[in-house]
């Protein structure tokens, strides 16, 4: 059975298909709202647990275009 093609676009925090994907300092992509909430209380990556060097978020335009 083939994997759902949208599964690559599911945010690991919200478990929903991303509509505003951003890249965090860990190099991974998250839904903006989900990672912003996470970063309010954490200095670590929600996927790896590693301390993030910063809390900058960069729009992942490639993901957004692929999702649309």
PDB file with one MODEL, atoms N, CA, C and O in Angstrom:
MODEL        1
ATOM      1  N   UNK A   1       0.840  -1.175   0.000  1.00  0.00           N
ATOM      2  CA  UNK A   1       0.000   0.000   0.000  1.00  0.00           C
ATOM      3  C   UNK A   1       0.890   1.245   0.000  1.00  0.00           C
ATOM      4  O   UNK A   1       1.841   1.321   0.778  1.00  0.00           O
ATOM      5  N   UNK A   2       0.593   2.214  -0.859  1.00  0.00           N
ATOM      6  CA  UNK A   2       1.398   3.427  -0.985  1.00  0.00           C
ATOM      7  C   UNK A   2       1.083   4.389   0.157  1.00  0.00           C
ATOM      8  O   UNK A   2      -0.044   4.447   0.648  1.00  0.00           O
ATOM      9  N   UNK A   3       2.093   5.134   0.565  1.00  0.00           N
ATOM     10  CA  UNK A   3       1.909   6.135   1.610  1.00  0.00           C
ATOM     11  C   UNK A   3       1.105   7.310   1.062  1.00  0.00           C
ATOM     12  O   UNK A   3       1.141   7.594  -0.135  1.00  0.00           O
ATOM     13  N   UNK A   4       0.391   7.980   1.934  1.00  0.00           N
ATOM     14  CA  UNK A   4      -0.366   9.159   1.559  1.00  0.00           C
ATOM     15  C   UNK A   4       0.625  10.224   1.086  1.00  0.00           C
ATOM     16  O   UNK A   4       1.552  10.564   1.822  1.00  0.00           O
ATOM     17  N   UNK A   5       0.448  10.761  -0.132  1.00  0.00           N
ATOM     18  CA  UNK A   5       1.402  11.751  -0.636  1.00  0.00           C
ATOM     19  C   UNK A   5       1.452  13.021   0.204  1.00  0.00           C
ATOM     20  O   UNK A   5       2.462  13.725   0.179  1.00  0.00           O
ATOM     21  N   UNK A   6       0.405  13.330   0.940  1.00  0.00           N
ATOM     22  CA  UNK A   6       0.410  14.525   1.780  1.00  0.00           C
ATOM     23  C   UNK A   6       1.106  14.302   3.117  1.00  0.00           C
ATOM     24  O   UNK A   6       1.326  15.261   3.856  1.00  0.00           O
ATOM     25  N   UNK A   7       1.456  13.064   3.447  1.00  0.00           N
ATOM     26  CA  UNK A   7       2.062  12.789   4.753  1.00  0.00           C
ATOM     27  C   UNK A   7       3.376  13.546   4.950  1.00  0.00           C
ATOM     28  O   UNK A   7       3.732  13.872   6.082  1.00  0.00           O
ATOM     29  N   UNK A   8       4.091  13.826   3.882  1.00  0.00           N
ATOM     30  CA  UNK A   8       5.338  14.593   3.987  1.00  0.00           C
ATOM     31  C   UNK A   8       5.078  16.040   4.393  1.00  0.00           C
ATOM     32  O   UNK A   8       5.981  16.742   4.847  1.00  0.00           O
ATOM     33  N   UNK A   9       3.829  16.474   4.224  1.00  0.00           N
ATOM     34  CA  UNK A   9       3.475  17.862   4.517  1.00  0.00           C
ATOM     35  C   UNK A   9       2.690  18.010   5.815  1.00  0.00           C
ATOM     36  O   UNK A   9       2.087  19.053   6.069  1.00  0.00           O
ATOM     37  N   UNK A  10       2.700  16.966   6.630  1.00  0.00           N
ATOM     38  CA  UNK A  10       2.008  17.006   7.917  1.00  0.00           C
ATOM     39  C   UNK A  10       2.978  17.513   8.976  1.00  0.00           C
ATOM     40  O   UNK A  10       4.093  17.010   9.111  1.00  0.00           O
ATOM     41  N   UNK A  11       2.537  18.508   9.714  1.00  0.00           N
ATOM     42  CA  UNK A  11       3.369  19.073  10.779  1.00  0.00           C
ATOM     43  C   UNK A  11       3.505  18.065  11.921  1.00  0.00           C
ATOM     44  O   UNK A  11       2.503  17.508  12.368  1.00  0.00           O
ATOM     45  N   UNK A  12       4.724  17.822  12.399  1.00  0.00           N
ATOM     46  CA  UNK A  12       4.913  16.868  13.497  1.00  0.00           C
ATOM     47  C   UNK A  12       4.374  17.373  14.839  1.00  0.00           C
ATOM     48  O   UNK A  12       4.265  16.601  15.791  1.00  0.00           O
ATOM     49  N   UNK A  13       4.043  18.646  14.916  1.00  0.00           N
ATOM     50  CA  UNK A  13       3.484  19.195  16.158  1.00  0.00           C
ATOM     51  C   UNK A  13       1.961  19.146  16.128  1.00  0.00           C
ATOM     52  O   UNK A  13       1.328  18.683  17.077  1.00  0.00           O
ATOM     53  N   UNK A  14       1.376  19.628  15.031  1.00  0.00           N
ATOM     54  CA  UNK A  14      -0.088  19.731  14.964  1.00  0.00           C
ATOM     55  C   UNK A  14      -0.758  18.498  14.382  1.00  0.00           C
ATOM     56  O   UNK A  14      -1.959  18.300  14.564  1.00  0.00           O
ATOM     57  N   UNK A  15       0.011  17.664  13.679  1.00  0.00           N
ATOM     58  CA  UNK A  15      -0.519  16.487  12.975  1.00  0.00           C
ATOM     59  C   UNK A  15      -1.518  16.853  11.879  1.00  0.00           C
ATOM     60  O   UNK A  15      -2.342  16.029  11.484  1.00  0.00           O
ATOM     61  N   UNK A  16      -1.442  18.084  11.395  1.00  0.00           N
ATOM     62  CA  UNK A  16      -2.283  18.550  10.290  1.00  0.00           C
ATOM     63  C   UNK A  16      -1.402  18.905   9.101  1.00  0.00           C
ATOM     64  O   UNK A  16      -0.218  19.199   9.263  1.00  0.00           O
ATOM     65  N   UNK A  17      -1.988  18.876   7.900  1.00  0.00           N
ATOM     66  CA  UNK A  17      -1.262  19.332   6.716  1.00  0.00           C
ATOM     67  C   UNK A  17      -0.969  20.825   6.907  1.00  0.00           C
ATOM     68  O   UNK A  17      -1.852  21.602   7.271  1.00  0.00           O
ATOM     69  N   UNK A  18       0.268  21.203   6.658  1.00  0.00           N
ATOM     70  CA  UNK A  18       0.694  22.574   6.888  1.00  0.00           C
ATOM     71  C   UNK A  18       0.093  23.528   5.853  1.00  0.00           C
ATOM     72  O   UNK A  18      -0.013  23.199   4.672  1.00  0.00           O
ATOM     73  N   UNK A  19      -0.298  24.715   6.321  1.00  0.00           N
ATOM     74  CA  UNK A  19      -0.765  25.761   5.416  1.00  0.00           C
ATOM     75  C   UNK A  19       0.208  26.938   5.403  1.00  0.00           C
ATOM     76  O   UNK A  19       0.236  27.715   4.449  1.00  0.00           O
ATOM     77  N   UNK A  20       1.010  27.067   6.472  1.00  0.00           N
ATOM     78  CA  UNK A  20       2.020  28.125   6.572  1.00  0.00           C
ATOM     79  C   UNK A  20       3.311  27.491   7.087  1.00  0.00           C
ATOM     80  O   UNK A  20       3.716  27.730   8.225  1.00  0.00           O
ATOM     81  N   UNK A  21       3.961  26.669   6.231  1.00  0.00           N
ATOM     82  CA  UNK A  21       5.162  25.956   6.685  1.00  0.00           C
ATOM     83  C   UNK A  21       6.370  26.877   6.846  1.00  0.00           C
ATOM     84  O   UNK A  21       6.615  27.756   6.019  1.00  0.00           O
ATOM     85  N   UNK A  22       7.115  26.658   7.919  1.00  0.00           N
ATOM     86  CA  UNK A  22       8.334  27.416   8.183  1.00  0.00           C
ATOM     87  C   UNK A  22       9.452  26.459   8.566  1.00  0.00           C
ATOM     88  O   UNK A  22       9.210  25.367   9.081  1.00  0.00           O
ATOM     89  N   UNK A  23      10.674  26.888   8.305  1.00  0.00           N
ATOM     90  CA  UNK A  23      11.854  26.111   8.674  1.00  0.00           C
ATOM     91  C   UNK A  23      12.404  26.694   9.967  1.00  0.00           C
ATOM     92  O   UNK A  23      12.641  27.898  10.059  1.00  0.00           O
ATOM     93  N   UNK A  24      12.605  25.844  10.960  1.00  0.00           N
ATOM     94  CA  UNK A  24      13.184  26.261  12.238  1.00  0.00           C
ATOM     95  C   UNK A  24      14.698  26.056  12.202  1.00  0.00           C
ATOM     96  O   UNK A  24      15.242  25.528  11.231  1.00  0.00           O
ATOM     97  N   UNK A  25      15.360  26.475  13.259  1.00  0.00           N
ATOM     98  CA  UNK A  25      16.824  26.392  13.333  1.00  0.00           C
ATOM     99  C   UNK A  25      17.347  24.961  13.304  1.00  0.00           C
ATOM    100  O   UNK A  25      18.537  24.750  13.069  1.00  0.00           O
ATOM    101  N   UNK A  26      16.478  23.967  13.539  1.00  0.00           N
ATOM    102  CA  UNK A  26      16.908  22.575  13.446  1.00  0.00           C
ATOM    103  C   UNK A  26      16.902  22.068  12.008  1.00  0.00           C
ATOM    104  O   UNK A  26      17.263  20.921  11.744  1.00  0.00           O
ATOM    105  N   UNK A  27      16.481  22.947  11.065  1.00  0.00           N
ATOM    106  CA  UNK A  27      16.456  22.578   9.653  1.00  0.00           C
ATOM    107  C   UNK A  27      15.199  21.836   9.244  1.00  0.00           C
ATOM    108  O   UNK A  27      15.066  21.434   8.088  1.00  0.00           O
ATOM    109  N   UNK A  28      14.276  21.650  10.175  1.00  0.00           N
ATOM    110  CA  UNK A  28      13.044  20.924   9.896  1.00  0.00           C
ATOM    111  C   UNK A  28      11.884  21.889   9.683  1.00  0.00           C
ATOM    112  O   UNK A  28      11.935  23.041  10.116  1.00  0.00           O
ATOM    113  N   UNK A  29      10.850  21.414   9.018  1.00  0.00           N
ATOM    114  CA  UNK A  29       9.705  22.251   8.679  1.00  0.00           C
ATOM    115  C   UNK A  29       8.526  21.932   9.586  1.00  0.00           C
ATOM    116  O   UNK A  29       8.222  20.775   9.875  1.00  0.00           O
ATOM    117  N   UNK A  30       7.872  23.008  10.026  1.00  0.00           N
ATOM    118  CA  UNK A  30       6.724  22.920  10.922  1.00  0.00           C
ATOM    119  C   UNK A  30       5.657  23.909  10.465  1.00  0.00           C
ATOM    120  O   UNK A  30       5.944  24.835   9.705  1.00  0.00           O
ATOM    121  N   UNK A  31       4.428  23.711  10.930  1.00  0.00           N
ATOM    122  CA  UNK A  31       3.375  24.709  10.757  1.00  0.00           C
ATOM    123  C   UNK A  31       3.725  25.886  11.660  1.00  0.00           C
ATOM    124  O   UNK A  31       4.046  25.702  12.834  1.00  0.00           O
ATOM    125  N   UNK A  32       3.660  27.102  11.104  1.00  0.00           N
ATOM    126  CA  UNK A  32       4.083  28.291  11.856  1.00  0.00           C
ATOM    127  C   UNK A  32       3.416  28.369  13.242  1.00  0.00           C
ATOM    128  O   UNK A  32       4.103  28.554  14.247  1.00  0.00           O
ATOM    129  N   UNK A  33       2.114  28.232  13.296  1.00  0.00           N
ATOM    130  CA  UNK A  33       1.402  28.365  14.567  1.00  0.00           C
ATOM    131  C   UNK A  33       1.872  27.328  15.586  1.00  0.00           C
ATOM    132  O   UNK A  33       2.029  27.642  16.766  1.00  0.00           O
ATOM    133  N   UNK A  34       2.094  26.108  15.137  1.00  0.00           N
ATOM    134  CA  UNK A  34       2.533  25.046  16.039  1.00  0.00           C
ATOM    135  C   UNK A  34       3.917  25.296  16.610  1.00  0.00           C
ATOM    136  O   UNK A  34       4.123  25.165  17.817  1.00  0.00           O
ATOM    137  N   UNK A  35       4.862  25.652  15.761  1.00  0.00           N
ATOM    138  CA  UNK A  35       6.235  25.866  16.240  1.00  0.00           C
ATOM    139  C   UNK A  35       6.331  27.151  17.064  1.00  0.00           C
ATOM    140  O   UNK A  35       7.116  27.217  18.010  1.00  0.00           O
ATOM    141  N   UNK A  36       5.542  28.171  16.717  1.00  0.00           N
ATOM    142  CA  UNK A  36       5.560  29.392  17.537  1.00  0.00           C
ATOM    143  C   UNK A  36       5.083  29.096  18.954  1.00  0.00           C
ATOM    144  O   UNK A  36       5.669  29.582  19.922  1.00  0.00           O
ATOM    145  N   UNK A  37       4.019  28.299  19.080  1.00  0.00           N
ATOM    146  CA  UNK A  37       3.531  27.909  20.414  1.00  0.00           C
ATOM    147  C   UNK A  37       4.606  27.115  21.161  1.00  0.00           C
ATOM    148  O   UNK A  37       4.848  27.341  22.346  1.00  0.00           O
ATOM    149  N   UNK A  38       5.248  26.179  20.448  1.00  0.00           N
ATOM    150  CA  UNK A  38       6.301  25.360  21.061  1.00  0.00           C
ATOM    151  C   UNK A  38       7.431  26.245  21.581  1.00  0.00           C
ATOM    152  O   UNK A  38       7.900  26.070  22.706  1.00  0.00           O
ATOM    153  N   UNK A  39       7.860  27.189  20.759  1.00  0.00           N
ATOM    154  CA  UNK A  39       9.008  28.013  21.108  1.00  0.00           C
ATOM    155  C   UNK A  39       8.723  29.000  22.237  1.00  0.00           C
ATOM    156  O   UNK A  39       9.654  29.532  22.842  1.00  0.00           O
ATOM    157  N   UNK A  40       7.453  29.248  22.525  1.00  0.00           N
ATOM    158  CA  UNK A  40       7.111  30.115  23.658  1.00  0.00           C
ATOM    159  C   UNK A  40       7.587  29.496  24.974  1.00  0.00           C
ATOM    160  O   UNK A  40       7.890  30.218  25.923  1.00  0.00           O
ATOM    161  N   UNK A  41       7.653  28.170  25.034  1.00  0.00           N
ATOM    162  CA  UNK A  41       7.988  27.504  26.287  1.00  0.00           C
ATOM    163  C   UNK A  41       9.222  26.612  26.211  1.00  0.00           C
ATOM    164  O   UNK A  41       9.638  26.040  27.218  1.00  0.00           O
ATOM    165  N   UNK A  42       9.815  26.491  25.014  1.00  0.00           N
ATOM    166  CA  UNK A  42      10.959  25.590  24.848  1.00  0.00           C
ATOM    167  C   UNK A  42      12.073  26.266  24.055  1.00  0.00           C
ATOM    168  O   UNK A  42      11.817  27.153  23.241  1.00  0.00           O
ATOM    169  N   UNK A  43      13.304  25.842  24.297  1.00  0.00           N
ATOM    170  CA  UNK A  43      14.470  26.272  23.525  1.00  0.00           C
ATOM    171  C   UNK A  43      15.052  25.098  22.745  1.00  0.00           C
ATOM    172  O   UNK A  43      16.194  25.144  22.288  1.00  0.00           O
ATOM    173  N   UNK A  44      14.257  24.057  22.602  1.00  0.00           N
ATOM    174  CA  UNK A  44      14.733  22.835  21.964  1.00  0.00           C
ATOM    175  C   UNK A  44      13.885  22.489  20.748  1.00  0.00           C
ATOM    176  O   UNK A  44      12.772  22.989  20.582  1.00  0.00           O
ATOM    177  N   UNK A  45      14.431  21.629  19.910  1.00  0.00           N
ATOM    178  CA  UNK A  45      13.706  21.124  18.749  1.00  0.00           C
ATOM    179  C   UNK A  45      12.639  20.147  19.218  1.00  0.00           C
ATOM    180  O   UNK A  45      12.925  19.266  20.029  1.00  0.00           O
ATOM    181  N   UNK A  46      11.402  20.289  18.717  1.00  0.00           N
ATOM    182  CA  UNK A  46      10.375  19.323  19.099  1.00  0.00           C
ATOM    183  C   UNK A  46      10.622  17.934  18.509  1.00  0.00           C
ATOM    184  O   UNK A  46      10.068  16.952  19.004  1.00  0.00           O
ATOM    185  N   UNK A  47      11.435  17.835  17.473  1.00  0.00           N
ATOM    186  CA  UNK A  47      11.722  16.539  16.852  1.00  0.00           C
ATOM    187  C   UNK A  47      12.943  15.863  17.440  1.00  0.00           C
ATOM    188  O   UNK A  47      12.926  14.655  17.678  1.00  0.00           O
ATOM    189  N   UNK A  48      14.010  16.625  17.680  1.00  0.00           N
ATOM    190  CA  UNK A  48      15.267  16.011  18.107  1.00  0.00           C
ATOM    191  C   UNK A  48      15.590  16.217  19.581  1.00  0.00           C
ATOM    192  O   UNK A  48      16.379  15.469  20.159  1.00  0.00           O
ATOM    193  N   UNK A  49      14.980  17.231  20.187  1.00  0.00           N
ATOM    194  CA  UNK A  49      15.284  17.558  21.576  1.00  0.00           C
ATOM    195  C   UNK A  49      16.555  18.377  21.738  1.00  0.00           C
ATOM    196  O   UNK A  49      16.892  18.783  22.850  1.00  0.00           O
ATOM    197  N   UNK A  50      17.258  18.623  20.646  1.00  0.00           N
ATOM    198  CA  UNK A  50      18.502  19.399  20.712  1.00  0.00           C
ATOM    199  C   UNK A  50      18.189  20.874  20.972  1.00  0.00           C
ATOM    200  O   UNK A  50      17.166  21.391  20.522  1.00  0.00           O
ATOM    201  N   UNK A  51      19.077  21.537  21.699  1.00  0.00           N
ATOM    202  CA  UNK A  51      18.927  22.972  21.948  1.00  0.00           C
ATOM    203  C   UNK A  51      19.075  23.707  20.625  1.00  0.00           C
ATOM    204  O   UNK A  51      20.009  23.457  19.864  1.00  0.00           O
ATOM    205  N   UNK A  52      18.138  24.623  20.358  1.00  0.00           N
ATOM    206  CA  UNK A  52      18.186  25.402  19.120  1.00  0.00           C
ATOM    207  C   UNK A  52      19.098  26.608  19.307  1.00  0.00           C
ATOM    208  O   UNK A  52      19.068  27.237  20.365  1.00  0.00           O
ATOM    209  N   UNK A  53      19.908  26.946  18.303  1.00  0.00           N
ATOM    210  CA  UNK A  53      20.801  28.093  18.428  1.00  0.00           C
ATOM    211  C   UNK A  53      20.049  29.426  18.386  1.00  0.00           C
ATOM    212  O   UNK A  53      20.570  30.449  18.830  1.00  0.00           O
ATOM    213  N   UNK A  54      18.824  29.410  17.853  1.00  0.00           N
ATOM    214  CA  UNK A  54      17.998  30.618  17.800  1.00  0.00           C
ATOM    215  C   UNK A  54      16.549  30.202  17.570  1.00  0.00           C
ATOM    216  O   UNK A  54      16.255  29.022  17.379  1.00  0.00           O
ATOM    217  N   UNK A  55      15.664  31.163  17.589  1.00  0.00           N
ATOM    218  CA  UNK A  55      14.238  30.891  17.393  1.00  0.00           C
ATOM    219  C   UNK A  55      13.716  31.514  16.102  1.00  0.00           C
ATOM    220  O   UNK A  55      12.520  31.774  15.966  1.00  0.00           O
ATOM    221  N   UNK A  56      14.613  31.748  15.168  1.00  0.00           N
ATOM    222  CA  UNK A  56      14.213  32.313  13.879  1.00  0.00           C
ATOM    223  C   UNK A  56      13.425  31.284  13.078  1.00  0.00           C
ATOM    224  O   UNK A  56      13.738  30.094  13.092  1.00  0.00           O
ATOM    225  N   UNK A  57      12.398  31.762  12.379  1.00  0.00           N
ATOM    226  CA  UNK A  57      11.594  30.914  11.511  1.00  0.00           C
ATOM    227  C   UNK A  57      11.618  31.504  10.110  1.00  0.00           C
ATOM    228  O   UNK A  57      11.418  32.705   9.931  1.00  0.00           O
ATOM    229  N   UNK A  58      11.862  30.663   9.128  1.00  0.00           N
ATOM    230  CA  UNK A  58      11.947  31.100   7.729  1.00  0.00           C
ATOM    231  C   UNK A  58      10.842  30.407   6.949  1.00  0.00           C
ATOM    232  O   UNK A  58      10.686  29.189   7.024  1.00  0.00           O
ATOM    233  N   UNK A  59      10.073  31.199   6.195  1.00  0.00           N
ATOM    234  CA  UNK A  59       8.989  30.631   5.386  1.00  0.00           C
ATOM    235  C   UNK A  59       9.553  29.575   4.442  1.00  0.00           C
ATOM    236  O   UNK A  59      10.567  29.803   3.782  1.00  0.00           O
ATOM    237  N   UNK A  60       8.900  28.433   4.380  1.00  0.00           N
ATOM    238  CA  UNK A  60       9.295  27.373   3.455  1.00  0.00           C
ATOM    239  C   UNK A  60       8.383  27.467   2.235  1.00  0.00           C
ATOM    240  O   UNK A  60       7.374  26.769   2.130  1.00  0.00           O
ATOM    241  N   UNK A  61       8.765  28.342   1.329  1.00  0.00           N
ATOM    242  CA  UNK A  61       7.952  28.643   0.154  1.00  0.00           C
ATOM    243  C   UNK A  61       7.803  27.406  -0.723  1.00  0.00           C
ATOM    244  O   UNK A  61       6.738  27.185  -1.299  1.00  0.00           O
ATOM    245  N   UNK A  62       8.842  26.608  -0.832  1.00  0.00           N
ATOM    246  CA  UNK A  62       8.800  25.397  -1.652  1.00  0.00           C
ATOM    247  C   UNK A  62       7.728  24.442  -1.138  1.00  0.00           C
ATOM    248  O   UNK A  62       6.947  23.909  -1.927  1.00  0.00           O
ATOM    249  N   UNK A  63       7.683  24.223   0.159  1.00  0.00           N
ATOM    250  CA  UNK A  63       6.647  23.364   0.743  1.00  0.00           C
ATOM    251  C   UNK A  63       5.260  23.953   0.485  1.00  0.00           C
ATOM    252  O   UNK A  63       4.340  23.242   0.082  1.00  0.00           O
ATOM    253  N   UNK A  64       5.121  25.258   0.720  1.00  0.00           N
ATOM    254  CA  UNK A  64       3.811  25.891   0.554  1.00  0.00           C
ATOM    255  C   UNK A  64       3.309  25.724  -0.872  1.00  0.00           C
ATOM    256  O   UNK A  64       2.139  25.408  -1.091  1.00  0.00           O
ATOM    257  N   UNK A  65       4.191  25.936  -1.839  1.00  0.00           N
ATOM    258  CA  UNK A  65       3.798  25.788  -3.250  1.00  0.00           C
ATOM    259  C   UNK A  65       3.444  24.340  -3.575  1.00  0.00           C
ATOM    260  O   UNK A  65       2.500  24.090  -4.325  1.00  0.00           O
ATOM    261  N   UNK A  66       4.175  23.401  -3.030  1.00  0.00           N
ATOM    262  CA  UNK A  66       3.900  21.988  -3.279  1.00  0.00           C
ATOM    263  C   UNK A  66       2.561  21.553  -2.676  1.00  0.00           C
ATOM    264  O   UNK A  66       1.855  20.719  -3.244  1.00  0.00           O
ATOM    265  N   UNK A  67       2.226  22.122  -1.530  1.00  0.00           N
ATOM    266  CA  UNK A  67       0.985  21.795  -0.851  1.00  0.00           C
ATOM    267  C   UNK A  67      -0.199  22.350  -1.637  1.00  0.00           C
ATOM    268  O   UNK A  67      -1.230  21.692  -1.778  1.00  0.00           O
ATOM    269  N   UNK A  68      -0.038  23.568  -2.144  1.00  0.00           N
ATOM    270  CA  UNK A  68      -1.122  24.213  -2.899  1.00  0.00           C
ATOM    271  C   UNK A  68      -1.347  23.460  -4.185  1.00  0.00           C
ATOM    272  O   UNK A  68      -2.215  23.832  -4.974  1.00  0.00           O
TER     273      UNK A  68
ENDMDL
END
